[in-house]
Amino acid sequence: MRLLLITYAVILLLGIGAMLSGIHYLANIAGFISAIGFMLVFFKDRPEEETETQIKMRRYWYAVFATGIFFSIIFGSFWNNHMGNMAS
């Protein structure tokens, strides 16, 4: 649970930092972290029968990484002056 909260805090700080400062790189870093995290959680080998706690934690991870993707889309590349070039 601690790792989940630390990851969420980092993604929130990067996203809010990008929103307040206008530095698009921060939101793109949050999106990169989230994309890697989605791949790790989604493709992880799971046991045949998962406990309710494991299912709940996996859903929490999905919510954390979805937040990072959201920040990346909204405050990252879409608000960039040169779409795709990441130039401010």
N, C-alpha and C positions, 0 to 999 in steps of 0.2 A: 504494500500500500504506500510505503514511503517513496519508492521509485516512481509510482504513478503520480503522486503529488508533486514531486520534484520536476518530472517531465512536464506536467501541466503548467507549473509555475514558469518554467523556461519558455514554453510556447506562448503563454499569455504575455510574458514580459517582451518577447520578441514582437508579437503582434501589436501590442499596445504601443511599444516603442516605435514601430513603423508608422502607426497611425498618428502619433503625436509629432514625430520628428520629420516625417516624410521621406525617410530613408527606406527605399523599397527592398534593399538587400535583407533587412531584418525579417520582413514577412516572408521572403523567399527562403530564408534559412529555416524558419518555422515550418514552411511547407515541405522542405526537404526532409527535416526530421520526422515529420508526420508521414510522409510517403514511405520512408524506410521502416518506420514503426508499423504502419499498416501491413507491409509485406512480412515483417517478422511475426506479427500476431496472427495474420490470416493464414500463412503457410506453415505455421508451427504444427508439428505432429501432436495431436491430442489423443488422450486415451479413449478407449471405446465408450466408457461411461464416465462422464464428467460430473463433478459435484455441483450443487447450486452455487457455491462460492466461486468455483472456477468459471462458470458461465457468467456470473455477475461481474467478475473482474475483467473478463474478456470484453464485455460490453462497455465497461468503464474505459478500457484502453481504446476501444473504437471511438468513444465520445471525445476523448482527449485528442486523438489524432485527427478526427473530423474538425475539431476547432482549429488545429494548425493548418489544415487544408483550406478552411474558410478564410483565415487571415491571409494566407498566401494568395488566394484568388482575389479577395477584395482589396487588400492593401499592398499587394506585391505587384505582379505583372499588369493587372488591369489598370492601375493608376499610374503606370509608368508613361513617361512622355514618348518614349520610343519603344513601342510594344515589342517585346521579345529581346531587345538589345540590353536591357537592364541599365540604361544610362539615365542618370538623373537630370 
